[in-house]
Every structure is written in structure tokens, then in C-alpha cells.
Amino acid sequence: MDTVELTVEVERTDCLVTNLVFSKLQNASVGRLVIGSETSLHKVDYNQLQEFITEFRKIAKSVRQISKETAWVESESCTACKFFASINMPIIGSRTVDKERVIFRLMAQSKKTADRLMREMTEVGLKPKIVDITESESMEVTDREKEVLLYAFNHGYFEQDRGSSLTELADGLEVSPSSLSDVMRRALRKIVMEYLKNNT
């Protein structure tokens, strides 16, 4: 079954970290490192952060200054974080827009699941708006794609000084170069997409 990547903007006013950042700091950014039902870990970036560490300690469970411009601030979860912690779906990322709005990017099992999620967010008062929705092909690399990539790897195709050309690989696998190119492109696309989703 194809998955759905959903980017949704929600509204909430009860995030202690976001409220402090947007009331006191100009041009700061807030992200979420860990979303939990009780507490959430925020990443705050600001070029003069040191001056505000004491302010964060007043509203946070813990504050860890990572660098001169970055702190990890753990505080009580807001309405949105509590909701997203409860849905058991992969959260790919989040970005705070302003004091009231935050954008979450997540994976849903299907369009039907994404529709249900939108209804549930509306019911709890998050006022969701879809920013983007994309149905994606399965990210599972097939047995054939694995076989082709392994063959190409073992024959030096990915080395700086290529040990084999695409045509030579195709001859060895007894397929046309265009067919082989299609299989390799699909497999590499899945691998790159999976990497980007897990590392951005």
C-alpha cells in the first residue's frame, strides 16, 4: 500500500517555549527534537542565546546549552505535541511558524488515514490546514533492485574509477541498458528518499 506524506499546519497557544521565544527574541527559530505526551524537547537557535538561558530555566524542566547559539529546552508538552505523541505515526519534522502556528510533516499509511487524522485534529481544536500532501510509492527496495545494486557494487560501478560501465553490467545481467538504468534509478531514488526523510 502506498504511503502518504502529509504536511499540516496547526494552531495552538499553549507552547511555553514558543511563547517565550516569540515574545522576547527576534529572528529565533524553534524546532522539536522529541515530541512527548508529557514533555517535549525543543531546539532553540538564536544568535544571542546566552542572555536568555535564565528565562528558559523559569519555564522549562531542563535546559542544555549546546553552543553559543543553540539550546535544547525540555518543557511541558503543548496541545499539538500531546496530540502528535498519541497518534503512532512517524513525524518527519516540525517547524514553528509563529507564536500560534506550527507545521508538522508526517507519514500516514494511506489517504484514508490522513483524512481521519485531519478530522481528529479538528475535533481537538488544532484547526489543521493541509500545506502539502503527497502519495508516495513504497520505499521498500525490491529483491530485484537489491540484486541489481549488489551486482553493480561488486563489479565496481560505484567506484570513482568505474570498474564497469552500465552497458557491461547490462550484458552481465542479460538485460538492456535502458531497463537496467530504470531499475537502478528506482532503487537509488528509494534509498535517497529514505535517507533524506530520516536525516533532515
C-alpha positions in Angstrom: 0.0 0.0 0.0 1.3 3.5 -0.9 2.0 5.8 2.0 1.1 9.5 2.2 3.4 12.3 3.3 1.3 15.0 4.9 2.5 18.5 5.8 -0.1 20.2 8.0 -0.2 23.5 9.8 -1.9 23.5 13.2 -2.8 26.2 15.7 -2.1 26.2 19.4 -1.3 28.9 22.0 0.0 26.8 24.9 3.6 26.1 24.0 5.7 27.6 26.8 8.9 27.6 24.8 7.4 29.1 21.7 5.5 31.8 23.6 8.8 32.9 25.4 10.8 32.9 22.2 8.3 34.9 20.2 7.6 37.4 23.0 11.3 38.1 23.7 13.5 37.1 20.8 13.8 38.5 17.2 14.7 36.0 14.4 14.9 33.0 16.6 13.9 29.5 15.4 12.2 26.7 17.4 12.1 23.1 16.4 11.2 19.9 18.1 13.7 17.2 18.7 11.5 14.8 20.8 7.7 15.1 20.9 6.1 13.5 24.0 2.8 13.2 25.7 4.1 14.8 28.9 7.2 16.8 27.9 8.8 17.8 24.6 12.4 18.7 23.8 12.7 21.9 21.7 15.8 23.1 19.8 16.1 26.9 20.0 18.5 28.7 17.8 19.3 32.4 18.4 22.5 34.4 17.8 22.5 35.9 21.4 21.1 33.0 23.3 23.2 33.2 26.4 21.3 36.3 27.6 18.0 34.3 27.7 19.1 30.9 29.3 17.9 32.1 32.7 14.5 32.9 31.1 14.2 29.4 29.7 15.0 27.9 33.1 12.0 29.6 34.6 9.6 27.7 32.3 11.5 24.5 31.5 12.1 21.1 33.1 15.6 21.3 31.8 17.8 23.5 29.6 21.0 22.3 27.9 23.1 24.9 26.1 24.6 23.1 23.1 26.5 26.0 21.7 26.6 29.8 21.9 23.6 29.9 19.5 21.7 26.6 20.3 19.9 25.3 23.4 17.8 22.2 24.0 14.8 23.1 26.1 12.5 20.5 27.6 9.2 21.7 28.8 5.6 20.6 29.3 4.1 19.5 26.0 1.6 21.8 24.3 -1.8 20.6 22.9 -0.2 19.9 19.5 2.7 17.9 20.8 0.4 15.9 23.1 -1.8 15.1 20.0 1.1 14.1 17.8 2.7 12.0 20.5 -0.5 10.0 20.7 -1.1 9.1 17.0 1.7 6.5 16.5 2.8 7.8 13.1 6.3 8.8 12.0 6.9 12.5 12.4 9.5 13.6 9.8 9.9 17.1 11.0 8.3 20.2 12.5 8.8 23.9 12.2 7.4 26.8 14.2 5.8 29.5 12.1 4.9 32.0 14.8 3.5 32.1 18.3 0.3 30.3 17.3 1.2 28.1 14.3 3.4 25.1 13.8 3.9 22.9 10.8 4.3 19.1 11.2 5.5 16.8 8.4 4.5 13.1 8.9 3.9 9.8 7.2 0.4 8.2 7.1 -0.4 4.7 6.0 -2.9 5.9 3.4 -5.0 8.8 2.2 -7.9 7.5 4.3 -5.7 7.6 7.4 -4.6 11.1 6.6 -8.3 12.2 6.3 -9.1 10.6 9.6 -6.1 12.4 11.2 -7.4 15.7 9.9 -10.8 15.1 11.4 -9.2 14.2 14.8 -7.1 17.3 14.8 -10.2 19.4 14.1 -12.1 17.7 16.9 -9.3 18.6 19.5 -9.3 22.3 18.3 -5.9 22.3 16.4 -7.6 24.0 13.3 -5.5 22.0 10.8 -4.7 23.2 7.3 -3.0 21.0 4.7 0.1 22.6 3.4 1.1 19.6 1.2 0.0 16.0 0.7 1.9 13.5 -1.5 1.1 9.9 -2.1 4.4 8.1 -2.5 5.3 4.8 -3.9 6.5 2.2 -1.5 10.0 2.9 -0.2 10.8 -0.8 0.1 13.7 -1.8 -2.1 12.5 -4.9 -4.0 14.6 -8.1 -4.2 15.3 -7.4 -7.9 16.5 -3.9 -7.1 18.8 -5.3 -4.3 20.2 -7.9 -6.7 21.0 -5.2 -9.3 22.6 -2.8 -6.8 24.7 -5.6 -5.3 25.8 -6.8 -8.8 26.7 -3.2 -9.7 28.6 -2.6 -6.4 30.5 -5.9 -6.7 31.6 -5.0 -10.3 32.9 -1.6 -9.3 30.2 0.5 -10.9 30.1 2.9 -7.9 33.9 3.3 -7.6 35.5 6.6 -8.5 37.3 4.9 -11.4 34.3 2.9 -12.6 35.2 -0.8 -12.8 32.2 -1.5 -15.2 30.0 0.6 -17.4 26.2 0.4 -17.5 26.4 -1.5 -20.8 28.8 -4.0 -19.3 26.5 -4.5 -16.3 23.5 -4.9 -18.5 25.3 -7.6 -20.6 26.3 -9.5 -17.4 22.7 -9.4 -16.2 21.3 -10.1 -19.7 19.0 -7.1 -19.8 19.0 -3.9 -21.9 21.0 -0.9 -20.6 17.8 1.2 -20.5 16.0 -1.5 -18.4 18.9 -1.7 -16.0 19.1 2.1 -15.8 15.4 2.2 -14.8 15.8 -0.4 -12.1 18.9 1.3 -10.6 17.3 4.7 -10.7 14.1 3.5 -8.9 16.2 1.7 -6.2 18.6 4.7 -5.7 15.6 7.1 -5.5 14.1 5.0 -2.7 17.3 4.8 -0.8 18.0 8.6 -1.1 14.4 9.5 -0.2 14.6 7.3 2.9 17.9 8.8 3.9 16.6 12.4 3.5 13.4 11.6 5.5 15.5 10.3 8.4 18.2 12.9 8.3 16.5 16.3 7.5 
